[in-house]
């Protein structure tokens, strides 16, 4: 097993706020690791420390075999980083943005590399279009083409598909899996559960602390969560009342149905009788990744003070 990311005890504070607290994470080469957690939990700060853009206050580790502090420049050269917001030049064309990036990295065969990137991501027919006129999905493709133009070994993606339509998201993820199949390691932050399930493994960070790690199935199993699925007339409207019942840790509406979850089976089952009958039907269901993350968020203490 070769680790592309191997960091231990990372800490970072901004003023009085401890943004990242003792984060330790390892990711094998060629794996896609989903990085999840509420807004403000330190995901972006962690990504920036991994690629050498921020220096940790304490902690240590390596990315691609290089020290993330003492050899940060070497890490940057071998890492692609796609920021949460579109950060390319909107008054340049697609091709001009890629050519500029190629020059920044001092790449040889610049025209050949740019042409190949345009073809791979379906941008060739739009090469002369100004970046600022692109829709969200096409901007995403351009950003990915730019982040991978120098053939990095590690790709860090910060909520890359936020605000992008489902078809564009699927196309994006197909490309990510194709890159991983070629040996690229990917760490991607996301709020979409379907995207998390497409990752080889996931890491959940809540307000600076890493609190869950493993494959999706492993994280679900480790939660100890028991879930009942409820159907019936306006079942989704029972969420507020059930959330207050003893033994219920989370009650969340899913369309016109409801998921009620907890870790104490007896207490959870005792909470349901008042809502049986009257057209309501309950069955035990396997908890979803979203059920688990709702539970994790409910248990986490916000560190914004």
Secondary structure, 3 states (H helix, E strand, C coil): CCEEEEEEEEEEEECCEEEEEEEEEEEECCCEEEEECCCCCCHHHHHHHHCCCCCCCEEEEEECCEECCCCHHHHHHCEEEECCCCCCCCCCEHHHHHHHHHHHCCCCCHHHHHHHHHHHCCCHHHCCCEHHHCCHHHHHHHHHHHHHCCCCCEEEEECCCCCCCHHHHHHHHHHHHHHHHCCCEEEEECCCHHHHHCCCEEEEEECCEEEEEECHHHHHHHHCCEEEEEECCCHHHHHHHHHCCCCCCEEEEECCEEEEEECCHHHHHHHHHHHCECCEEEEEECCCHHHHHHHHHHHCCCCCC
